[in-house]
Amino acid sequence: MLLFFHCFICSLLPDSCLLIYLASFQTMNISKMISGDVSFTSPFKLVAYRDDFIHALVAYFDVSFTKCHKLMGFSTGPRSRATHWKQTVLYLEDVLTICEGEAVTGSMTVAPNKKNPRDIDIMVKYSLNGQRCVVSRTQHFKMR
């Protein structure tokens, strides 16, 4: 039995909270995707650009409307103009101490909840083998 008690929030984050180079981990073409495409697992590698502490991972999406006469789009990311979608902040069970140039690696699995497809189950596997911190963990989140 999986317990989904790990904390997340939807919030607007200031750019100063970020210490990792941005990494895209999933691209979807909504004009061609099928229902099964909403479930995915994607690897990630997040490289720090300064020494600091990591308390959470931040997820957001960018949208490009490529079939229009004029290319249009927007980002819900923390370095973009605020939208009502905000960002999803996934708090880690561990506080990671990371040094510049070190990387957190892992994967994120996203899928509709089996009991209620409006809920989203997220599994994050992450590890850091750094100078000051060595950790490997799997966390589960449920978005309602």
N, C-alpha and C positions, 0 to 999 in steps of 0.2 A: 504494500500500500504506500502510495506517495503522499506526503503531506505538502500542501501548497501554502506555506505560511511565510515564505520569504517576502520581504517588503519591496514594493515599488511605488512610485508616484508619477503622476503626469505634472510636469512643471516647466517653467521657462527658466533656463539656466543662463547666467552671464558667461561670456566668452572666457573670462578669467578662471572659471572652474575647470577648464579643459587643460590636460597636460599630455595628451596622446595625439599623435598625428591621426587625422581622420581616415577611416577605412571603410570602404563599401564592401558589404558581404553578400548582398543578394540583389539581383536585377530581375524585374518581371515586366513582361510586355502584356498589359491587361487586355489588349485587343486580340491576343492569340492564346491566352492561358485557359486551361481547363480547371475545374473545381479542385482537382488533386494538387494543383500547383500552389495552393495557398499553404500547404504543409511543406516545410523545407528544413534542411540542415545545412549550415554554411560554416566553413572554418574562418577564423580570423587571426590576425597578428597585429597587435596594437603596440607601437613603439613610442616610448616616452621621449619628449623633447626637453624635459628638465627633471631634476630630482624632486620627488614629492611623495604624497600618499594617495592611493586610489581607494575610494570608499564605494564607488558605484560604476556601473557601465551605463552609457546613455545611448538609447536607440531612437532613431527618427527616420523620416522618409523624405525623399525628393521626388518630384513629379515633373515629367516633361510631356507636353502635349505636342506630339510630332506630326499629327495628321492635319493640323490647322494651316491656314494660309500663312500665318506668321507663327513661328516657333514660340511657344509659351510654356511656362512652368513656374514652380516655386519649390522652396525647401522649408521643412519644418525644423531644421537644425538650429543649434544654439548660435551659430555664426550668421544667421539670416534674420530677416525681419520676422517679428513674432506673428504666429498664426494661432487660431483657436485649437489646433491639434497639439501644440506644445511638444515636449520631448518625454519619452518614457525613461525614467531613472530606475535602474535595477540595482538595488543595494546589495553589496557583497557581504557574505558572512565574515570574511576576513578583511582587515585593513591592510592593503598591500603597500609595502615600502619599495618604491621603484627608483632606479637611478637613470639618468639621461642615457638614451641608447638601448636600454633594456626593453624586452618585449613581453607582454602578456599574450599567450597563445591559447587557442581553444576553439570551441564551436558553439553555435547557437542553433537550437532546434525550435521551430515555431509551428504550431498546429492548432486547429480548432479543437476545443474540448469535446470529448465524446458524448458527454451527457447534455451539454448545452453548446452548440456550435457558435453562439455569439460570444462565448468566453474563449480566451486564447491561452493555451498552455505554452510556456516557454521553459526550455531547459538550457542552462548555460554551463558548459564545462570550461574551466579555465586553469591555467597553470603559469607560474612565474618561477624561474630558476635564476634569481638575481643575487647580487652581492650581499644584500641586507635582508632578503626575504625569499624563502622557498616555500611554495604552496601549490597544491593541486586539489581541485574541488569541483563538485557538480552541485548546482543549485536549481531548484524548480520554482517557477512563478506562475500565478494564474491571474490574467487580466480579465476584469469583468466590465 
